[in-house]
Every structure is written in structure tokens, then in C-alpha cells.
Amino acid sequence: MSQATVRISRASERDLKFRGIEILVDSEFVGNLQFGQDLTVAISPGHHRLTATNRLSTKSLEFDAAPGETVDFEVAGIALGGLWLLMAMLGTVAYRVTLMRRPAQSDVA
């Protein structure tokens, strides 16, 4: 049976651009993404769950992958509204994780 692939990138201009975001596929750790990095993971075709977490904020999405298909996602660490300035003054930053699926290349006009 042909493998499928999931690709996760972290390149959003809204990203805080620091600290890693842990990536899990079907509850298995597959990597820690820093800003500007991509991660590609071979998976079996079928139903999967992708999770991105900074240990305080977690987002998960379920998806199906067909044999030979590459499923693309984008992850980012985004500041929590008005808390950004307060947290920065305290020497830490609270941020939430965002995770979105990118349209398949054949879906883009």
C-alpha cells in the first residue's frame, strides 16, 4: 500500500517567531517546529489526528489521507490579545497555537 504524507509549516507573519510548537500525529510526537521550519511525515493512508501544542494551548484537527496524497497544514504561535504587553513586562509571553489545513494544490485556482 502506498504511503501518504502530512506536511506542517510554521511561517505565518502573525507568528511570534520564538519557542517551539510540538507536533503529534495520532498522539505520537513527530517533531518540534521553530519559526521558519517545515516538517514532513510519512503516514499510512486513512484517518488521522494532527495536534500542535505549546503545552498551554493545544489545537487538533482530524483529516483523511489517500495513498500518495500530501496533506498540508500551517501552525503558528499567536499572542493573546491585550495580555501580550503585560506578559512581556513580566518576562514571559502567553500565546495560543493556531492550526489550519491548507487547500490541496488541485483545489487552488
N, CA, C and O atoms as CSV, one atom per row, in Angstrom:
chain,resi,resn,atom,element,x,y,z
A,1,MET,N,N,0.842,-1.175,0.000
A,1,MET,CA,C,0.000,0.000,0.000
A,1,MET,C,C,0.894,1.247,0.000
A,1,MET,O,O,1.863,1.305,0.757
A,2,SER,N,N,0.587,2.229,-0.824
A,2,SER,CA,C,1.358,3.459,-0.942
A,2,SER,C,C,1.157,4.343,0.289
A,2,SER,O,O,0.048,4.448,0.812
A,3,GLN,N,N,2.223,4.966,0.740
A,3,GLN,CA,C,2.160,5.872,1.882
A,3,GLN,C,C,1.517,7.200,1.490
A,3,GLN,O,O,1.434,7.532,0.308
A,4,ALA,N,N,1.074,7.940,2.466
A,4,ALA,CA,C,0.636,9.318,2.308
A,4,ALA,C,C,1.622,10.180,3.091
A,4,ALA,O,O,2.493,9.654,3.784
A,5,THR,N,N,1.491,11.485,2.986
A,5,THR,CA,C,2.403,12.399,3.670
A,5,THR,C,C,1.615,13.535,4.296
A,5,THR,O,O,0.652,14.031,3.711
A,6,VAL,N,N,2.027,13.944,5.483
A,6,VAL,CA,C,1.487,15.159,6.086
A,6,VAL,C,C,2.657,16.136,6.221
A,6,VAL,O,O,3.739,15.779,6.687
A,7,ARG,N,N,2.406,17.385,5.797
A,7,ARG,CA,C,3.445,18.417,5.846
A,7,ARG,C,C,2.919,19.580,6.682
A,7,ARG,O,O,1.830,20.095,6.430
A,8,ILE,N,N,3.700,19.986,7.678
A,8,ILE,CA,C,3.311,21.074,8.555
A,8,ILE,C,C,4.364,22.165,8.437
A,8,ILE,O,O,5.559,21.887,8.534
A,9,SER,N,N,3.930,23.410,8.228
A,9,SER,CA,C,4.883,24.516,8.129
A,9,SER,C,C,4.557,25.561,9.187
A,9,SER,O,O,3.422,25.670,9.651
A,10,ARG,N,N,5.571,26.318,9.553
A,10,ARG,CA,C,5.415,27.399,10.529
A,10,ARG,C,C,6.092,28.630,9.955
A,10,ARG,O,O,7.279,28.863,10.184
A,11,ALA,N,N,5.320,29.426,9.198
A,11,ALA,CA,C,5.899,30.573,8.506
A,11,ALA,C,C,4.983,31.794,8.484
A,11,ALA,O,O,5.254,32.741,7.746
A,12,SER,N,N,3.915,31.802,9.265
A,12,SER,CA,C,2.969,32.921,9.263
A,12,SER,C,C,3.632,34.193,9.800
A,12,SER,O,O,4.372,34.146,10.783
A,13,GLU,N,N,3.366,35.311,9.158
A,13,GLU,CA,C,3.890,36.589,9.632
A,13,GLU,C,C,3.266,36.989,10.963
A,13,GLU,O,O,3.820,37.832,11.668
A,14,ARG,N,N,2.125,36.405,11.324
A,14,ARG,CA,C,1.471,36.673,12.612
A,14,ARG,C,C,2.148,35.919,13.752
A,14,ARG,O,O,1.895,36.212,14.921
A,15,ASP,N,N,2.993,34.964,13.432
A,15,ASP,CA,C,3.660,34.139,14.434
A,15,ASP,C,C,4.603,34.986,15.297
A,15,ASP,O,O,5.230,35.920,14.800
A,16,LEU,N,N,4.699,34.658,16.583
A,16,LEU,CA,C,5.612,35.360,17.486
A,16,LEU,C,C,7.080,35.077,17.172
A,16,LEU,O,O,7.966,35.816,17.602
A,17,LYS,N,N,7.329,34.022,16.434
A,17,LYS,CA,C,8.663,33.678,15.932
A,17,LYS,C,C,9.648,33.235,17.012
A,17,LYS,O,O,10.857,33.396,16.849
A,18,PHE,N,N,9.146,32.684,18.102
A,18,PHE,CA,C,10.032,32.110,19.107
A,18,PHE,C,C,9.324,30.958,19.808
A,18,PHE,O,O,8.108,30.798,19.697
A,19,ARG,N,N,10.080,30.183,20.510
A,19,ARG,CA,C,9.634,28.973,21.197
A,19,ARG,C,C,9.092,27.950,20.210
A,19,ARG,O,O,8.519,28.295,19.177
A,20,GLY,N,N,9.285,26.715,20.547
A,20,GLY,CA,C,8.841,25.635,19.680
A,20,GLY,C,C,7.385,25.273,19.883
A,20,GLY,O,O,6.803,25.528,20.937
A,21,ILE,N,N,6.812,24.679,18.860
A,21,ILE,CA,C,5.464,24.111,18.928
A,21,ILE,C,C,5.612,22.623,18.625
A,21,ILE,O,O,6.095,22.232,17.562
A,22,GLU,N,N,5.188,21.810,19.580
A,22,GLU,CA,C,5.293,20.364,19.423
A,22,GLU,C,C,4.202,19.852,18.499
A,22,GLU,O,O,3.056,20.298,18.566
A,23,ILE,N,N,4.571,18.905,17.630
A,23,ILE,CA,C,3.649,18.329,16.654
A,23,ILE,C,C,3.494,16.840,16.944
A,23,ILE,O,O,4.480,16.126,17.126
A,24,LEU,N,N,2.247,16.385,16.983
A,24,LEU,CA,C,1.932,14.981,17.195
A,24,LEU,C,C,0.997,14.507,16.093
A,24,LEU,O,O,0.078,15.226,15.700
A,25,VAL,N,N,1.227,13.309,15.601
A,25,VAL,CA,C,0.318,12.669,14.655
A,25,VAL,C,C,-0.211,11.417,15.340
A,25,VAL,O,O,0.559,10.535,15.721
A,26,ASP,N,N,-1.516,11.347,15.492
A,26,ASP,CA,C,-2.158,10.221,16.172
A,26,ASP,C,C,-1.532,9.996,17.552
A,26,ASP,O,O,-1.222,8.865,17.926
A,27,SER,N,N,-1.351,11.093,18.305
A,27,SER,CA,C,-0.811,11.097,19.672
A,27,SER,C,C,0.661,10.704,19.766
A,27,SER,O,O,1.170,10.505,20.869
A,28,GLU,N,N,1.354,10.589,18.637
A,28,GLU,CA,C,2.780,10.257,18.634
A,28,GLU,C,C,3.592,11.499,18.276
A,28,GLU,O,O,3.369,12.106,17.229
A,29,PHE,N,N,4.538,11.882,19.146
A,29,PHE,CA,C,5.394,13.036,18.905
A,29,PHE,C,C,6.224,12.822,17.641
A,29,PHE,O,O,6.891,11.798,17.492
A,30,VAL,N,N,6.176,13.821,16.714
A,30,VAL,CA,C,6.950,13.703,15.471
A,30,VAL,C,C,7.930,14.857,15.268
A,30,VAL,O,O,8.763,14.808,14.362
A,31,GLY,N,N,7.838,15.899,16.106
A,31,GLY,CA,C,8.784,16.993,15.954
A,31,GLY,C,C,8.395,18.233,16.725
A,31,GLY,O,O,7.282,18.353,17.237
A,32,ASN,N,N,9.351,19.163,16.796
A,32,ASN,CA,C,9.168,20.442,17.462
A,32,ASN,C,C,9.509,21.519,16.444
A,32,ASN,O,O,10.669,21.672,16.062
A,33,LEU,N,N,8.506,22.262,16.005
A,33,LEU,CA,C,8.712,23.248,14.942
A,33,LEU,C,C,9.067,24.618,15.509
A,33,LEU,O,O,8.358,25.157,16.358
A,34,GLN,N,N,10.168,25.165,15.028
A,34,GLN,CA,C,10.537,26.553,15.290
A,34,GLN,C,C,10.052,27.389,14.101
A,34,GLN,O,O,9.743,26.843,13.043
A,35,PHE,N,N,9.987,28.706,14.274
A,35,PHE,CA,C,9.541,29.563,13.180
A,35,PHE,C,C,10.436,29.377,11.956
A,35,PHE,O,O,11.660,29.317,12.072
A,36,GLY,N,N,9.814,29.288,10.792
A,36,GLY,CA,C,10.536,29.140,9.528
A,36,GLY,C,C,10.804,27.699,9.132
A,36,GLY,O,O,11.357,27.451,8.061
A,37,GLN,N,N,10.428,26.749,9.969
A,37,GLN,CA,C,10.677,25.340,9.671
A,37,GLN,C,C,9.445,24.648,9.094
A,37,GLN,O,O,8.310,25.079,9.295
A,38,ASP,N,N,9.707,23.567,8.376
A,38,ASP,CA,C,8.682,22.656,7.857
A,38,ASP,C,C,8.994,21.268,8.392
A,38,ASP,O,O,10.143,20.939,8.687
A,39,LEU,N,N,7.953,20.468,8.508
A,39,LEU,CA,C,8.105,19.091,8.951
A,39,LEU,C,C,7.271,18.221,8.023
A,39,LEU,O,O,6.091,18.500,7.807
A,40,THR,N,N,7.868,17.174,7.475
A,40,THR,CA,C,7.158,16.245,6.608
A,40,THR,C,C,7.234,14.864,7.227
A,40,THR,O,O,8.310,14.387,7.589
A,41,VAL,N,N,6.055,14.215,7.346
A,41,VAL,CA,C,5.964,12.920,8.000
A,41,VAL,C,C,5.218,11.943,7.099
A,41,VAL,O,O,4.131,12.252,6.611
A,42,ALA,N,N,5.796,10.769,6.878
A,42,ALA,CA,C,5.112,9.713,6.127
A,42,ALA,C,C,4.076,9.072,7.055
A,42,ALA,O,O,4.368,8.758,8.209
A,43,ILE,N,N,2.863,8.886,6.528
A,43,ILE,CA,C,1.778,8.282,7.296
A,43,ILE,C,C,1.089,7.232,6.437
A,43,ILE,O,O,1.213,7.234,5.212
A,44,SER,N,N,0.378,6.357,7.083
A,44,SER,CA,C,-0.411,5.395,6.323
A,44,SER,C,C,-1.679,6.084,5.826
A,44,SER,O,O,-2.168,7.002,6.485
A,45,PRO,N,N,-2.219,5.673,4.697
A,45,PRO,CA,C,-3.478,6.243,4.238
A,45,PRO,C,C,-4.573,5.970,5.275
A,45,PRO,O,O,-4.537,4.963,5.982
A,46,GLY,N,N,-5.528,6.870,5.350
A,46,GLY,CA,C,-6.630,6.689,6.280
A,46,GLY,C,C,-6.889,7.919,7.117
A,46,GLY,O,O,-6.484,9.028,6.767
A,47,HIS,N,N,-7.572,7.706,8.232
A,47,HIS,CA,C,-7.997,8.788,9.122
A,47,HIS,C,C,-6.925,9.047,10.176
A,47,HIS,O,O,-6.403,8.109,10.778
A,48,HIS,N,N,-6.594,10.333,10.400
A,48,HIS,CA,C,-5.547,10.714,11.341
A,48,HIS,C,C,-5.959,11.943,12.142
A,48,HIS,O,O,-6.911,12.644,11.802
A,49,ARG,N,N,-5.211,12.182,13.218
A,49,ARG,CA,C,-5.405,13.365,14.060
A,49,ARG,C,C,-4.054,14.061,14.205
A,49,ARG,O,O,-3.076,13.464,14.656
A,50,LEU,N,N,-4.018,15.335,13.814
A,50,LEU,CA,C,-2.815,16.153,13.941
A,50,LEU,C,C,-3.012,17.096,15.121
A,50,LEU,O,O,-4.040,17.766,15.227
A,51,THR,N,N,-2.014,17.142,16.011
A,51,THR,CA,C,-2.089,18.003,17.185
A,51,THR,C,C,-0.858,18.897,17.234
A,51,THR,O,O,0.261,18.446,16.990
A,52,ALA,N,N,-1.081,20.178,17.554
A,52,ALA,CA,C,0.002,21.141,17.748
A,52,ALA,C,C,-0.179,21.737,19.144
A,52,ALA,O,O,-1.279,22.151,19.509
A,53,THR,N,N,0.918,21.778,19.929
A,53,THR,CA,C,0.787,22.260,21.302
A,53,THR,C,C,2.042,23.006,21.755
A,53,THR,O,O,3.158,22.700,21.337
A,54,ASN,N,N,1.821,23.992,22.619
A,54,ASN,CA,C,2.930,24.652,23.309
A,54,ASN,C,C,2.858,24.310,24.800
A,54,ASN,O,O,3.511,24.946,25.626
A,55,ARG,N,N,2.065,23.310,25.123
A,55,ARG,CA,C,1.820,22.777,26.464
A,55,ARG,C,C,0.829,23.617,27.265
A,55,ARG,O,O,0.327,23.153,28.289
A,56,LEU,N,N,0.536,24.830,26.828
A,56,LEU,CA,C,-0.507,25.647,27.457
A,56,LEU,C,C,-1.716,25.759,26.542
A,56,LEU,O,O,-2.851,25.869,27.006
A,57,SER,N,N,-1.467,25.732,25.259
A,57,SER,CA,C,-2.512,25.842,24.242
A,57,SER,C,C,-2.339,24.681,23.270
A,57,SER,O,O,-1.236,24.422,22.787
A,58,THR,N,N,-3.434,23.986,22.990
A,58,THR,CA,C,-3.382,22.839,22.093
A,58,THR,C,C,-4.499,22.921,21.074
A,58,THR,O,O,-5.639,23.236,21.415
A,59,LYS,N,N,-4.176,22.640,19.832
A,59,LYS,CA,C,-5.170,22.564,18.759
A,59,LYS,C,C,-4.996,21.231,18.042
A,59,LYS,O,O,-3.875,20.779,17.805
A,60,SER,N,N,-6.121,20.609,17.701
A,60,SER,CA,C,-6.090,19.344,16.968
A,60,SER,C,C,-7.071,19.399,15.814
A,60,SER,O,O,-8.129,20.022,15.910
A,61,LEU,N,N,-6.712,18.747,14.731
A,61,LEU,CA,C,-7.588,18.602,13.563
A,61,LEU,C,C,-7.527,17.156,13.090
A,61,LEU,O,O,-6.461,16.540,13.075
A,62,GLU,N,N,-8.668,16.631,12.709
A,62,GLU,CA,C,-8.717,15.302,12.114
A,62,GLU,C,C,-8.758,15.454,10.598
A,62,GLU,O,O,-9.312,16.417,10.069
A,63,PHE,N,N,-8.157,14.479,9.909
A,63,PHE,CA,C,-8.111,14.529,8.449
A,63,PHE,C,C,-7.987,13.128,7.890
A,63,PHE,O,O,-7.588,12.195,8.587
A,64,ASP,N,N,-8.334,12.994,6.628
A,64,ASP,CA,C,-8.168,11.744,5.898
A,64,ASP,C,C,-7.095,11.950,4.844
A,64,ASP,O,O,-7.011,13.014,4.231
A,65,ALA,N,N,-6.281,10.935,4.636
A,65,ALA,CA,C,-5.220,10.986,3.634
A,65,ALA,C,C,-5.341,9.778,2.715
A,65,ALA,O,O,-5.436,8.640,3.175
A,66,ALA,N,N,-5.337,10.037,1.422
A,66,ALA,CA,C,-5.405,8.974,0.417
A,66,ALA,C,C,-3.986,8.516,0.067
A,66,ALA,O,O,-3.033,9.266,0.281
A,67,PRO,N,N,-3.830,7.312,-0.461
A,67,PRO,CA,C,-2.496,6.846,-0.861
A,67,PRO,C,C,-1.834,7.842,-1.819
A,67,PRO,O,O,-2.455,8.275,-2.791
A,68,GLY,N,N,-0.595,8.199,-1.551
A,68,GLY,CA,C,0.148,9.128,-2.398
A,68,GLY,C,C,-0.177,10.594,-2.164
A,68,GLY,O,O,0.476,11.458,-2.749
A,69,GLU,N,N,-1.150,10.900,-1.339
A,69,GLU,CA,C,-1.563,12.285,-1.102
A,69,GLU,C,C,-0.643,12.966,-0.090
A,69,GLU,O,O,-0.161,12.334,0.849
A,70,THR,N,N,-0.407,14.271,-0.298
A,70,THR,CA,C,0.267,15.105,0.689
A,70,THR,C,C,-0.762,16.069,1.243
A,70,THR,O,O,-1.382,16.823,0.494
A,71,VAL,N,N,-0.942,16.044,2.558
A,71,VAL,CA,C,-1.896,16.918,3.236
A,71,VAL,C,C,-1.087,18.004,3.933
A,71,VAL,O,O,-0.198,17.707,4.730
A,72,ASP,N,N,-1.402,19.283,3.627
A,72,ASP,CA,C,-0.634,20.416,4.138
A,72,ASP,C,C,-1.366,21.147,5.254
A,72,ASP,O,O,-2.575,21.371,5.184
A,73,PHE,N,N,-0.606,21.516,6.291
A,73,PHE,CA,C,-1.120,22.292,7.408
A,73,PHE,C,C,-0.162,23.433,7.713
A,73,PHE,O,O,1.024,23.371,7.390
A,74,GLU,N,N,-0.700,24.482,8.347
A,74,GLU,CA,C,0.131,25.577,8.840
A,74,GLU,C,C,-0.157,25.764,10.318
A,74,GLU,O,O,-1.312,25.757,10.745
A,75,VAL,N,N,0.908,25.930,11.096
A,75,VAL,CA,C,0.805,26.138,12.538
A,75,VAL,C,C,1.475,27.469,12.871
A,75,VAL,O,O,2.413,27.889,12.193
A,76,ALA,N,N,0.980,28.130,13.930
A,76,ALA,CA,C,1.579,29.395,14.360
A,76,ALA,C,C,1.355,29.589,15.851
A,76,ALA,O,O,0.408,29.050,16.424
A,77,GLY,N,N,2.231,30.361,16.469
A,77,GLY,CA,C,2.065,30.802,17.850
A,77,GLY,C,C,1.680,32.266,17.827
A,77,GLY,O,O,2.478,33.115,17.431
A,78,ILE,N,N,0.459,32.568,18.251
A,78,ILE,CA,C,-0.099,33.921,18.146
A,78,ILE,C,C,-0.290,34.505,19.548
A,78,ILE,O,O,-0.775,33.812,20.442
A,79,ALA,N,N,0.087,35.778,19.749
A,79,ALA,CA,C,-0.055,36.446,21.048
A,79,ALA,C,C,-1.510,36.514,21.479
A,79,ALA,O,O,-2.415,36.645,20.654
A,80,LEU,N,N,-1.718,36.422,22.782
A,80,LEU,CA,C,-3.056,36.513,23.359
A,80,LEU,C,C,-3.436,37.975,23.585
A,80,LEU,O,O,-3.152,38.533,24.645
A,81,GLY,N,N,-4.059,38.581,22.623
A,81,GLY,CA,C,-4.629,39.922,22.740
A,81,GLY,C,C,-3.895,40.880,23.654
A,81,GLY,O,O,-2.683,41.054,23.532
A,82,GLY,N,N,-4.634,41.515,24.587
A,82,GLY,CA,C,-4.105,42.538,25.474
A,82,GLY,C,C,-3.106,42.018,26.492
A,82,GLY,O,O,-2.398,42.809,27.115
A,83,LEU,N,N,-3.034,40.712,26.674
A,83,LEU,CA,C,-2.076,40.163,27.634
A,83,LEU,C,C,-0.638,40.242,27.156
A,83,LEU,O,O,0.292,40.083,27.947
A,84,TRP,N,N,-0.449,40.485,25.873
A,84,TRP,CA,C,0.890,40.490,25.283
A,84,TRP,C,C,1.824,41.461,26.014
A,84,TRP,O,O,2.920,41.068,26.413
A,85,LEU,N,N,1.411,42.715,26.195
A,85,LEU,CA,C,2.272,43.706,26.823
A,85,LEU,C,C,2.538,43.354,28.284
A,85,LEU,O,O,3.681,43.420,28.736
A,86,LEU,N,N,1.496,42.981,29.025
A,86,LEU,CA,C,1.649,42.617,30.426
A,86,LEU,C,C,2.604,41.440,30.586
A,86,LEU,O,O,3.503,41.479,31.426
A,87,MET,N,N,2.414,40.400,29.789
A,87,MET,CA,C,3.259,39.220,29.893
A,87,MET,C,C,4.697,39.535,29.507
A,87,MET,O,O,5.628,39.002,30.111
A,88,ALA,N,N,4.892,40.392,28.510
A,88,ALA,CA,C,6.244,40.772,28.092
A,88,ALA,C,C,6.958,41.508,29.231
A,88,ALA,O,O,8.155,41.309,29.442
A,89,MET,N,N,6.230,42.356,29.964
A,89,MET,CA,C,6.840,43.077,31.088
A,89,MET,C,C,7.215,42.116,32.219
A,89,MET,O,O,8.150,42.380,32.976
A,90,LEU,N,N,6.484,41.000,32.333
A,90,LEU,CA,C,6.773,40.009,33.362
A,90,LEU,C,C,7.859,39.019,32.929
A,90,LEU,O,O,8.267,38.162,33.712
A,91,GLY,N,N,8.322,39.135,31.690
A,91,GLY,CA,C,9.404,38.292,31.206
A,91,GLY,C,C,8.964,37.003,30.544
A,91,GLY,O,O,9.795,36.133,30.283
A,92,THR,N,N,7.694,36.862,30.270
A,92,THR,CA,C,7.184,35.682,29.575
A,92,THR,C,C,6.070,36.130,28.639
A,92,THR,O,O,5.591,37.260,28.738
A,93,VAL,N,N,5.668,35.280,27.764
A,93,VAL,CA,C,4.606,35.628,26.820
A,93,VAL,C,C,3.605,34.491,26.752
A,93,VAL,O,O,3.971,33.334,26.544
A,94,ALA,N,N,2.338,34.833,26.931
A,94,ALA,CA,C,1.269,33.850,26.750
A,94,ALA,C,C,0.852,33.902,25.284
A,94,ALA,O,O,0.582,34.975,24.744
A,95,TYR,N,N,0.803,32.752,24.655
A,95,TYR,CA,C,0.365,32.728,23.270
A,95,TYR,C,C,-0.440,31.467,23.014
A,95,TYR,O,O,-0.304,30.461,23.711
A,96,ARG,N,N,-1.270,31.550,22.005
A,96,ARG,CA,C,-2.094,30.410,21.643
A,96,ARG,C,C,-1.571,29.812,20.349
A,96,ARG,O,O,-0.924,30.480,19.543
A,97,VAL,N,N,-1.866,28.561,20.181
A,97,VAL,CA,C,-1.472,27.857,18.974
A,97,VAL,C,C,-2.631,27.879,17.989
A,97,VAL,O,O,-3.779,27.638,18.363
A,98,THR,N,N,-2.326,28.166,16.737
A,98,THR,CA,C,-3.321,28.047,15.673
A,98,THR,C,C,-2.879,26.925,14.740
A,98,THR,O,O,-1.685,26.707,14.539
A,99,LEU,N,N,-3.842,26.226,14.179
A,99,LEU,CA,C,-3.567,25.122,13.262
A,99,LEU,C,C,-4.636,25.145,12.187
A,99,LEU,O,O,-5.829,25.102,12.488
A,100,MET,N,N,-4.214,25.214,10.945
A,100,MET,CA,C,-5.189,25.208,9.851
A,100,MET,C,C,-4.690,24.351,8.707
A,100,MET,O,O,-3.492,24.251,8.441
A,101,ARG,N,N,-5.655,23.736,8.040
A,101,ARG,CA,C,-5.317,22.932,6.869
A,101,ARG,C,C,-5.281,23.832,5.648
A,101,ARG,O,O,-6.170,24.658,5.436
A,102,ARG,N,N,-4.252,23.660,4.861
A,102,ARG,CA,C,-4.139,24.408,3.606
A,102,ARG,C,C,-4.896,23.640,2.529
A,102,ARG,O,O,-4.949,22.411,2.562
A,103,PRO,N,N,-5.481,24.360,1.578
A,103,PRO,CA,C,-6.177,23.656,0.485
A,103,PRO,C,C,-5.196,22.835,-0.344
A,103,PRO,O,O,-4.035,23.211,-0.509
A,104,ALA,N,N,-5.670,21.728,-0.852
A,104,ALA,CA,C,-4.842,20.902,-1.745
A,104,ALA,C,C,-4.484,21.722,-2.978
A,104,ALA,O,O,-5.259,22.579,-3.402
A,105,GLN,N,N,-3.309,21.461,-3.557
A,105,GLN,CA,C,-2.871,22.204,-4.727
A,105,GLN,C,C,-3.894,22.154,-5.847
A,105,GLN,O,O,-4.056,23.129,-6.581
A,106,SER,N,N,-4.588,21.030,-5.990
A,106,SER,CA,C,-5.584,20.922,-7.055
A,106,SER,C,C,-6.827,21.736,-6.736
A,106,SER,O,O,-7.624,22.013,-7.632
A,107,ASP,N,N,-7.016,22.137,-5.436
A,107,ASP,CA,C,-8.156,22.940,-5.026
A,107,ASP,C,C,-7.915,24.421,-5.222
A,107,ASP,O,O,-8.856,25.213,-5.159
A,108,VAL,N,N,-6.655,24.818,-5.462
A,108,VAL,CA,C,-6.319,26.220,-5.603
A,108,VAL,C,C,-6.466,26.608,-7.063
A,108,VAL,O,O,-5.942,25.945,-7.958
A,109,ALA,N,N,-7.195,27.706,-7.286
A,109,ALA,CA,C,-7.431,28.149,-8.675
A,109,ALA,C,C,-6.285,28.966,-9.199
A,109,ALA,O,O,-6.320,29.415,-10.344
